[in-house]
Amino acid sequence: AMVGASEYMPTDPPEIQPLNAMKATNMKATNPKNGLTRHLFLLAATTLLAAGPAAQAATLVEYTFATNTSPTTTGTNVASQNYSVPGSFSGGTIAHTTGSGGNVYYTRNATGAPTSQAEALTNTFYSSFTLSADSGFALDLDQLSFQYGGTTPSDRSFTANFFLRSSVDSFATDLGSFSLAIPLNTSAPLYASGAVDLTGAAFQGITGNVTFRIYSFGTLDNPQFSTASRARIDTVSLTGVVIPEPTTWALLAGALTVTVILRRRRQA
């Protein structure tokens, strides 16, 4: 009887079947499409591993001025410098007090401290700090916060004004401005809290030095504004995240990919 075509299943001789099975296995292993798929999978996986979950902002540098102008806190993989004043400024004094109420203060001299933002800029009447990430890392900044206020004698009052700028745009624009009225007979420092947001693109991925300046000027409420009246700042803190530079991420991801590929080849 004749066998229907649908019932006829030709088979290779027994001695050829193992060779065909090996050939099919080799074709699967060497298929360019399969290799490309595995490579893309590995690349995507290593990229995700490298990126990881979003890091939480932490203190990169903080100054409390309790004993000196050195950083009280400096984050891991961060290089920071002492809080400082410019080498040359005019119209008053910028100095540091120590102790439990330590702070940085601005006050006038006999010729008068700046009474406007323009004068503060012209007189370079500011204090500042600088930091950078260690080699192979970059800074993603988050926020700069500080306390601002002042003191004044019993017969004088004034308004303490502050504005902040940074080296990111060569100190061209204000990051924020703050004012606080200091009433008569404020012998202990009167403070308010201020903060500026630094999550914009200009403050992300910083690999070099970045400097922040806090300028000050006084708005006179009394024509006889005293040399004992002082604008003050305290507890200057910068938060953000330290991340590997993009080139470092690429090297790590590439090295991991190559390692996985070589390991797979040895196991084949």
C-alpha positions as CSV (number, residue, x, y, z in Angstrom):
1,A,0.0,0.0,0.0
2,M,1.2,3.5,-0.7
3,V,2.0,5.8,2.2
4,G,0.4,9.3,2.1
5,A,2.8,12.2,1.9
6,S,1.7,13.5,5.2
7,E,2.6,10.2,6.8
8,Y,6.1,10.0,5.3
9,M,8.8,11.5,7.6
10,P,12.3,10.8,6.2
11,T,15.0,10.5,8.8
12,D,18.8,10.6,8.5
13,P,20.8,7.5,9.1
14,P,21.7,7.1,12.8
15,E,25.4,8.0,12.2
16,I,24.4,11.4,10.6
17,Q,21.9,12.5,13.2
18,P,24.5,13.6,15.8
19,L,26.4,15.6,13.2
20,N,23.2,17.4,12.2
21,A,22.4,18.2,15.8
22,M,25.9,19.7,16.4
23,K,25.5,21.7,13.2
24,A,22.2,23.1,14.3
25,T,23.7,24.0,17.7
26,N,26.6,25.8,16.0
27,M,24.3,27.7,13.7
28,K,22.3,28.9,16.6
29,A,25.4,30.0,18.5
30,T,26.9,31.8,15.6
31,N,23.8,33.4,14.2
32,P,24.6,37.1,13.9
33,K,21.1,38.1,14.9
34,N,21.4,36.1,18.1
35,G,24.8,37.6,18.9
36,L,23.6,41.1,18.3
37,T,20.6,40.5,20.6
38,R,22.8,39.2,23.4
39,H,25.2,42.2,23.0
40,L,22.4,44.7,23.1
41,F,20.9,42.9,26.2
42,L,24.2,43.0,27.9
43,L,24.8,46.7,27.0
44,A,21.3,47.6,28.3
45,A,21.8,45.6,31.5
46,T,25.2,47.1,32.3
47,T,23.9,50.6,31.6
48,L,21.0,50.1,34.0
49,L,23.3,48.7,36.6
50,A,25.6,51.7,36.2
51,A,22.9,54.2,36.5
52,G,21.3,52.6,39.5
53,P,18.6,54.3,41.6
54,A,18.6,58.1,41.8
55,A,20.9,59.1,44.6
56,Q,19.6,61.3,47.4
57,A,21.1,64.8,47.8
58,A,23.6,65.0,50.7
59,T,25.7,67.7,52.2
60,L,28.7,68.5,49.9
61,V,30.1,71.2,52.2
62,E,29.0,73.2,55.2
63,Y,30.4,76.0,57.2
64,T,29.2,76.8,60.8
65,F,32.0,79.2,61.7
66,A,32.1,77.9,65.3
67,T,35.9,78.0,65.6
68,N,37.2,79.1,62.2
69,T,36.4,79.4,58.5
70,S,37.3,75.9,57.6
71,P,34.6,73.6,56.3
72,T,32.7,71.9,59.2
73,T,31.6,69.1,56.9
74,T,32.9,68.0,53.5
75,G,31.3,65.2,51.5
76,T,33.0,62.1,50.1
77,N,34.9,62.7,46.9
78,V,34.6,66.4,47.4
79,A,37.5,68.9,47.8
80,S,36.6,72.1,49.6
81,Q,38.4,75.3,50.6
82,N,38.1,77.7,53.6
83,Y,35.4,80.3,53.5
84,S,37.0,83.5,52.4
85,V,36.8,87.2,51.6
86,P,38.3,88.9,48.5
87,G,41.8,90.2,48.7
88,S,40.6,93.7,48.0
89,F,37.3,95.3,48.9
90,S,36.2,98.7,50.1
91,G,33.6,100.5,52.1
92,G,33.7,98.4,55.3
93,T,34.9,95.2,57.0
94,I,34.2,91.6,56.3
95,A,35.3,89.4,59.1
96,H,34.7,86.2,61.2
97,T,33.6,85.8,64.8
98,T,34.1,82.6,66.7
99,G,32.4,80.7,69.5
100,S,28.9,79.2,69.8
101,G,27.5,82.2,67.8
102,G,30.3,82.3,65.3
103,N,29.5,83.9,62.0
104,V,30.7,86.0,59.1
105,Y,29.8,89.7,59.3
106,Y,29.8,92.7,57.1
107,T,30.0,96.2,58.5
108,R,30.8,99.8,57.4
109,N,33.9,101.8,58.0
110,A,34.4,105.5,58.2
111,T,33.6,106.0,54.5
112,G,30.5,103.9,54.6
113,A,29.5,100.4,53.6
114,P,27.7,99.7,50.3
115,T,24.0,100.8,50.4
116,S,23.0,99.3,47.0
117,Q,23.6,96.2,45.0
118,A,25.5,98.2,42.4
119,E,27.9,99.5,45.2
120,A,28.3,96.0,46.6
121,L,29.4,94.8,43.2
122,T,31.7,97.7,42.6
123,N,33.3,97.4,46.0
124,T,33.5,93.6,45.7
125,F,31.8,93.4,49.1
126,Y,31.2,89.7,49.4
127,S,32.3,86.5,51.1
128,S,32.7,83.2,49.2
129,F,33.6,79.5,49.2
130,T,34.9,77.1,46.5
131,L,34.6,73.4,46.1
132,S,35.1,70.7,43.4
133,A,34.7,67.0,42.9
134,D,37.7,64.7,43.1
135,S,39.2,63.4,39.9
136,G,36.9,61.1,38.0
137,F,33.8,62.5,39.6
138,A,31.3,65.4,38.9
139,L,28.9,67.4,41.0
140,D,25.1,67.5,40.6
141,L,24.1,70.4,42.8
142,D,20.8,70.6,44.6
143,Q,20.5,73.6,47.0
144,L,22.5,76.3,48.7
145,S,21.1,77.4,52.1
146,F,22.3,79.9,54.7
147,Q,21.1,82.0,57.6
148,Y,21.2,85.8,57.1
149,G,20.5,88.7,59.4
150,G,22.4,91.1,61.6
151,T,22.9,93.0,64.8
152,T,22.6,96.8,65.7
153,P,22.9,99.1,68.7
154,S,20.0,100.5,70.7
155,D,19.8,103.7,68.7
156,R,20.2,102.4,65.2
157,S,18.2,100.2,62.8
158,F,18.9,99.0,59.3
159,T,17.9,96.4,56.7
160,A,20.5,93.7,55.9
161,N,20.4,92.8,52.2
162,F,22.1,89.8,50.6
163,F,22.4,88.4,47.0
164,L,24.1,85.3,45.7
165,R,26.1,84.7,42.5
166,S,28.3,81.9,41.2
167,S,31.2,81.2,38.9
168,V,29.0,79.1,36.6
169,D,28.2,82.2,34.7
170,S,31.2,84.3,35.8
171,F,29.1,85.9,38.6
172,A,26.9,87.7,36.0
173,T,23.4,87.0,37.4
174,D,21.7,86.7,40.8
175,L,20.8,83.2,42.1
176,G,18.6,84.8,44.8
177,S,18.3,87.8,47.0
178,F,17.2,88.2,50.6
179,S,16.5,91.0,53.1
180,L,15.8,91.3,56.8
181,A,15.0,94.3,58.9
182,I,17.1,94.6,62.0
183,P,15.3,96.7,64.6
184,L,16.8,98.9,67.3
185,N,18.8,97.2,70.1
186,T,19.3,93.9,68.4
187,S,22.4,92.8,70.3
188,A,22.1,89.1,69.6
189,P,22.1,88.1,66.0
190,L,18.7,88.1,64.4
191,Y,18.4,85.5,61.6
192,A,16.1,84.3,58.8
193,S,16.7,81.2,56.6
194,G,17.3,81.5,52.9
195,A,17.9,78.9,50.1
196,V,18.4,78.9,46.4
197,D,17.5,76.0,44.1
198,L,20.4,74.7,42.0
199,T,18.8,71.8,40.2
200,G,19.0,73.6,36.8
201,A,21.1,72.1,34.0
202,A,23.9,74.7,34.5
203,F,24.6,73.2,38.0
204,Q,24.7,69.5,36.9
205,G,27.7,67.5,36.0
206,I,30.3,70.1,37.2
207,T,33.8,68.7,37.0
208,G,35.9,71.8,37.8
209,N,35.9,74.3,40.6
210,V,32.7,76.1,41.4
211,T,32.6,79.2,43.6
212,F,29.7,80.9,45.3
213,R,29.6,84.5,46.5
214,I,27.3,86.1,49.1
215,Y,27.2,89.8,48.6
216,S,25.8,92.2,51.2
217,F,24.7,95.9,51.5
218,G,22.8,97.8,54.1
219,T,19.7,99.9,53.5
220,L,19.9,102.8,56.0
221,D,16.9,103.4,58.2
222,N,18.8,106.0,60.2
223,P,21.1,108.7,58.7
224,Q,23.6,108.0,61.5
225,F,24.0,104.3,60.5
226,S,26.5,103.0,63.1
227,T,29.8,101.2,62.4
228,A,28.5,98.8,65.1
229,S,25.6,97.7,62.9
230,R,26.5,94.4,61.2
231,A,24.9,92.3,58.5
232,R,25.7,88.6,59.3
233,I,25.5,85.2,57.7
234,D,25.8,81.8,59.4
235,T,25.6,78.0,58.6
236,V,26.2,78.1,54.9
237,S,25.4,74.7,53.4
238,L,25.5,73.2,49.9
239,T,23.8,69.9,49.1
240,G,24.0,67.7,46.0
241,V,25.2,64.4,44.6
242,V,28.7,63.3,43.7
243,I,28.6,61.1,40.6
244,P,31.2,59.4,38.3
245,E,32.0,61.4,35.2
246,P,30.3,60.2,32.0
247,T,33.6,58.8,30.7
248,T,34.0,56.8,33.9
249,W,30.5,55.4,33.5
250,A,31.3,54.4,30.0
251,L,34.6,52.7,31.0
252,L,32.8,50.8,33.8
253,A,30.0,49.7,31.5
254,G,32.3,48.7,28.7
255,A,34.6,46.7,31.0
256,L,31.6,44.9,32.5
257,T,30.3,44.1,29.1
258,V,33.6,42.7,27.9
259,T,34.0,40.6,31.1
260,V,30.6,39.0,30.6
261,I,31.2,38.2,26.9
262,L,34.6,36.6,27.7
263,R,33.1,34.6,30.5
264,R,30.3,33.3,28.2
265,R,32.9,32.3,25.5
266,R,34.9,30.3,28.0
267,Q,31.8,28.5,29.2
268,A,30.7,27.7,25.6
